[in-house]
Amino acid sequence: MRSTALVLAATLTLGALAPARAARAELIDRVVAVLDEEAIFLSEVETRARPFLGEIPPGTPEADRAVMQRRIVRETLDRMIDDQLIRHAATRLHVTVTDEDVDQFIERIARERGATLDQLYEALEHEGISRAEYRTHMETEVRRLKVLQLRVRGRINITDSDLQEAYRRFLRENQNASVVRAAHIFVAIPDGASPEQVEAARARAAEAARRAQAGEDFATLVTQFSQDEATQASGGDLGDVQPGMLPEVLETALATLQDGQTSDPVRGPNGWHVLRVSGRRAVTPPPFAELRDRLYAVLLNREMQRQQEIYLRELRRNASLDVRMEPAPAAPAAARATR
């Protein structure tokens, strides 16, 4: 369930490789941006955006769907412009990306996803993405990371005072923290899943939740519904869940449950979870020395992200850029409510 900015930045590009429909491109293609005399076409942006468009929930009202579609396409264009700016910056900075760099990056992605390289490539081929296409896009990600590390890392200075303040904030936020004894039923969402597959997984989880809430034995339902092999034999037992162990969306759901209660399906990073709480006990916050490295990593990632945004804005100001697409519209109220 671990998630890092690195993995996220890499896996977001997976679906961007789906083949374009040439006939559609011929009918509607137009230039939507020109960066340093290089044109970006609408067909390219739509191809890159298509997997994210497919994640719009079924049943979304048509007006909201149209707004979400425009927003996704425009955000995709912005990402493509950033990639182009980074490529130009890499040339100026003499930053190169070797085959070995790409190999190591892909191996890291596979490890983070709990897969072997063969399993990763097999999943890609199932989505119609060749190894060569995937490596090309991973090369783009490696280049981005190298340039940002070179230009941004030196701007960051995290002091002991910053860490102490972060620790005090941690204590305030966790003054009522408790360790939760929890179990779950997990229904996976396949990589690159269609909206229909996402809904089918949700329906399976919803059926498990309904039966558990009606009083059926949770451990028995785990054997029937859960796809988490690591916890199937133990009735879905997650053990003592301490603050920070699970993704925020799952911890938030656990916090709403009383002892013995079962949640409705909750979507996590990799699938749907039906959560059950069997007990709680107060937890003593760890000392500063124990949390220091973790706090440093959090502050570093946050500041890196902030400095990256500043750097990309600087690149845009210094480039010859003509964007011919409307800014992204505000997210519909329904979409904001689900974040």
C-alpha positions in Angstrom: 0.0 0.0 0.0 3.0 2.2 0.1 3.0 5.2 -2.2 5.7 7.6 -2.9 6.0 10.7 -5.1 8.5 8.9 -7.2 6.2 5.9 -8.0 3.3 8.1 -8.5 5.2 10.3 -11.0 6.2 7.2 -12.9 3.0 5.2 -12.9 0.9 8.2 -14.0 2.4 7.9 -17.4 1.5 4.2 -17.9 -1.9 4.8 -19.5 -0.6 7.7 -21.6 0.8 5.3 -24.2 -2.5 4.0 -25.5 -2.6 4.2 -29.3 -4.3 7.2 -30.9 -7.2 6.9 -33.2 -5.8 8.4 -36.4 -9.2 9.0 -38.1 -10.4 11.1 -35.1 -7.2 13.0 -35.0 -7.6 13.9 -38.7 -11.0 15.3 -38.0 -10.4 17.4 -35.0 -6.7 17.9 -34.7 -5.4 21.4 -34.0 -2.4 23.1 -32.3 -3.2 23.7 -28.6 0.3 25.0 -27.6 3.5 26.1 -29.2 6.7 25.9 -27.0 9.9 27.3 -28.4 8.5 26.8 -32.0 7.5 23.2 -31.2 3.8 22.5 -31.6 1.7 20.3 -29.4 -1.5 18.9 -31.1 -4.8 18.2 -29.5 -4.7 14.6 -30.7 -1.4 14.1 -28.7 -3.1 15.6 -25.5 -6.2 13.5 -25.9 -4.1 10.3 -26.3 -2.2 11.1 -23.2 -5.4 12.0 -21.3 -7.5 9.0 -22.3 -6.8 6.7 -19.4 -7.6 9.5 -16.9 -10.8 10.3 -18.7 -11.8 6.7 -18.3 -11.6 7.1 -14.5 -14.6 9.5 -14.4 -17.1 7.7 -12.3 -20.1 6.1 -14.2 -23.3 8.0 -13.6 -21.6 11.4 -13.3 -24.1 14.0 -14.6 -23.4 15.1 -18.1 -22.7 18.7 -17.2 -20.2 17.7 -14.5 -18.7 15.0 -16.8 -18.0 17.7 -19.5 -16.3 20.0 -16.9 -14.2 17.1 -15.6 -13.2 16.1 -19.1 -12.1 19.6 -20.0 -10.2 19.8 -16.7 -8.3 16.5 -17.3 -7.4 17.5 -20.9 -6.0 20.8 -19.8 -4.1 19.4 -16.9 -2.6 16.8 -19.2 -1.5 19.6 -21.6 0.2 21.3 -18.7 2.1 18.1 -17.8 3.2 17.8 -21.5 4.4 21.4 -21.5 6.4 20.7 -18.3 7.9 17.6 -19.8 9.0 19.7 -22.9 10.5 22.4 -20.6 12.4 19.8 -18.7 13.8 18.3 -21.9 15.0 21.7 -23.0 16.5 22.3 -19.6 18.3 18.9 -19.6 20.0 19.9 -22.9 21.2 23.2 -21.5 22.4 21.5 -18.3 24.1 18.6 -20.2 22.0 16.1 -18.3 21.9 12.7 -19.9 19.9 9.5 -19.3 21.5 6.1 -19.9 19.9 2.8 -20.5 21.2 1.7 -17.0 19.4 4.7 -15.4 16.1 3.6 -17.1 16.7 -0.1 -16.1 17.2 0.9 -12.4 14.1 3.1 -12.4 11.8 0.5 -13.9 13.2 -2.1 -11.5 12.4 0.2 -8.6 8.8 0.7 -9.9 8.3 -3.0 -10.1 9.6 -3.5 -6.5 7.3 -0.7 -5.2 4.3 -2.4 -6.9 5.3 -5.8 -5.5 5.9 -7.2 -8.9 8.7 -8.8 -10.9 9.9 -7.2 -14.1 8.2 -9.9 -16.1 4.9 -9.3 -14.3 5.2 -5.6 -15.0 5.9 -6.0 -18.7 3.2 -8.6 -19.0 0.7 -6.1 -17.5 1.9 -3.5 -19.9 1.5 -5.8 -22.9 -2.0 -6.6 -21.8 -2.8 -2.9 -21.9 -1.3 -2.7 -25.4 1.9 -1.0 -24.4 5.2 -2.3 -25.7 8.4 -2.4 -23.8 10.0 0.1 -26.1 7.1 2.6 -25.6 7.2 2.2 -21.8 11.0 2.7 -21.7 10.7 5.9 -23.8 8.2 7.3 -21.3 10.3 6.2 -18.3 13.3 7.9 -19.8 11.2 11.1 -19.7 10.5 10.6 -16.0 14.2 9.9 -15.2 15.2 13.0 -17.0 12.7 15.0 -15.1 14.0 13.7 -11.7 17.6 14.3 -12.7 17.0 17.9 -13.7 14.9 18.7 -10.7 17.4 17.1 -8.4 20.2 19.2 -9.9 18.3 22.5 -10.0 16.0 22.2 -6.9 17.7 20.2 -4.2 20.3 22.9 -3.4 17.5 25.3 -2.6 16.2 23.2 0.3 17.5 23.6 3.8 15.7 21.8 6.5 16.9 22.8 10.0 16.6 21.1 13.3 14.2 23.9 14.3 12.0 22.9 11.3 12.0 19.3 12.5 11.2 20.3 16.1 8.3 22.3 14.9 7.1 19.4 12.8 7.3 17.1 15.8 5.2 19.5 17.9 2.7 19.6 15.2 2.7 15.8 15.1 2.0 15.7 18.8 -0.9 18.2 18.5 -2.5 16.3 15.7 -2.1 12.9 17.4 -2.9 13.8 21.0 -6.0 11.6 20.9 -4.4 9.0 18.7 -5.1 5.3 19.3 -4.0 2.0 18.0 -6.9 0.3 16.1 -7.3 -3.5 15.9 -8.7 -3.9 12.4 -9.4 -6.4 9.7 -10.4 -6.0 6.0 -11.8 -7.5 2.9 -9.8 -6.3 -0.1 -11.1 -6.4 -3.7 -8.3 -5.4 -6.2 -8.7 -3.0 -9.1 -6.5 -4.1 -12.0 -3.9 -1.8 -13.4 -5.4 0.2 -16.3 -8.9 -0.9 -15.3 -11.9 0.3 -17.3 -14.7 2.1 -15.5 -16.8 -1.1 -15.8 -14.0 -3.1 -14.0 -13.8 -0.5 -11.3 -17.6 -0.7 -10.8 -17.5 -4.5 -10.8 -14.9 -4.5 -8.0 -16.9 -2.0 -6.0 -20.1 -4.1 -6.4 -18.2 -7.1 -5.1 -16.9 -5.2 -2.1 -20.4 -3.7 -1.5 -21.9 -7.2 -1.4 -19.3 -8.3 1.2 -20.0 -5.1 3.3 -23.8 -5.6 3.1 -23.5 -9.2 4.4 -21.0 -8.3 7.1 -23.2 -5.4 8.3 -26.2 -7.8 8.4 -24.3 -10.0 10.9 -22.6 -12.7 8.8 -19.2 -13.9 10.1 -16.5 -11.5 8.9 -13.8 -14.1 8.7 -16.0 -16.3 6.5 -16.7 -13.4 4.2 -13.0 -12.8 3.9 -12.5 -16.3 2.5 -15.3 -15.7 0.0 -14.5 -12.2 -1.2 -11.0 -10.9 -0.2 -8.2 -11.0 -2.7 -5.5 -10.1 -0.1 -3.6 -13.4 0.1 -1.5 -12.1 3.0 -4.5 -11.8 5.3 -7.0 -14.4 4.0 -5.9 -17.2 6.4 -6.2 -14.8 9.4 -9.7 -13.6 8.7 -8.4 -10.4 7.1 -6.6 -9.4 10.3 -4.4 -6.2 9.8 -3.2 -6.4 13.4 -2.7 -3.2 15.4 -2.9 -0.3 13.0 -1.0 2.7 14.3 -1.3 6.3 12.9 0.5 6.6 9.6 0.6 2.9 8.7 -2.3 3.0 6.2 -3.2 5.5 3.4 -5.0 8.5 4.8 -8.3 7.6 3.2 -8.3 4.2 5.0 -7.3 5.7 8.4 -10.1 8.3 8.0 -12.6 5.5 7.4 -11.3 3.6 10.5 -11.7 6.6 12.6 -15.4 6.8 12.0 -16.1 3.2 13.0 -17.1 2.0 16.5 -15.8 -1.3 17.9 -17.5 -4.1 16.0 -18.6 -1.9 13.1 -18.0 -2.6 9.4 -17.5 0.1 6.9 -19.0 0.5 3.4 -16.5 0.0 0.6 -13.6 2.5 0.8 -11.4 3.0 -2.3 -7.7 2.8 -1.5 -4.7 3.2 -3.9 -5.0 -0.4 -5.3 -8.6 -1.4 -4.8 -11.7 -1.4 -2.5 -11.5 -2.2 1.2 -14.3 -3.2 3.6 -12.9 -2.4 7.0 -13.9 -3.8 10.4 -12.8 -2.5 13.9 -12.6 -4.9 16.8 -11.0 -2.7 19.4 -8.9 0.4 20.2 -6.2 1.3 22.8 -4.5 4.6 23.5 -1.0 5.0 22.0 2.0 6.9 23.4 3.6 9.1 20.8 7.1 8.0 19.9 10.0 10.3 21.0 11.5 12.9 18.7 14.6 10.9 18.0 12.6 7.9 16.8 10.6 10.1 14.4 13.3 12.4 13.2 14.2 10.6 10.0 10.5 10.2 9.1 9.8 13.9 9.7 12.8 14.8 7.6 11.5 12.7 4.7 8.1 14.3 5.0 9.5 17.9 5.0 11.9 17.1 2.3 9.2 15.7 0.0 6.9 18.7 0.7 9.6 21.3 0.0 10.9 19.4 -3.0 7.4 19.6 -4.5 7.1 23.3 -3.7 10.5 24.1 -5.2 9.7 22.0 -8.3 6.6 24.1 -8.9 8.6 27.3 -8.5 11.3 26.0 -10.9 8.7 25.0 -13.6 7.1 28.4 -13.3 10.5 30.0 -13.9 11.1 27.8 -17.0 7.7 28.9 -18.4 8.5 32.6 -17.8 11.8 32.2 -19.7 10.3 30.2 -22.6 8.5 31.2 -25.7 5.1 29.7 -24.9 1.7 30.2 -26.6 -1.1 28.1 -25.0 -4.2 28.0 -27.1 -6.5 26.1 -24.7 -8.8 27.6 -22.1 -7.6 27.3 -18.4 -8.8 24.3 -16.5 -12.4 24.9 -15.1 -13.1 24.5 -11.4 -13.9 20.9 -10.4 -17.7 20.2 -10.0 -19.0 20.1 -6.5 -19.6 16.3 -6.7 -16.0 15.8 -7.7 -14.7 18.0 -4.9 -16.8 16.1 -2.4 -15.2 12.8 -3.2 -11.6 13.9 -2.8 
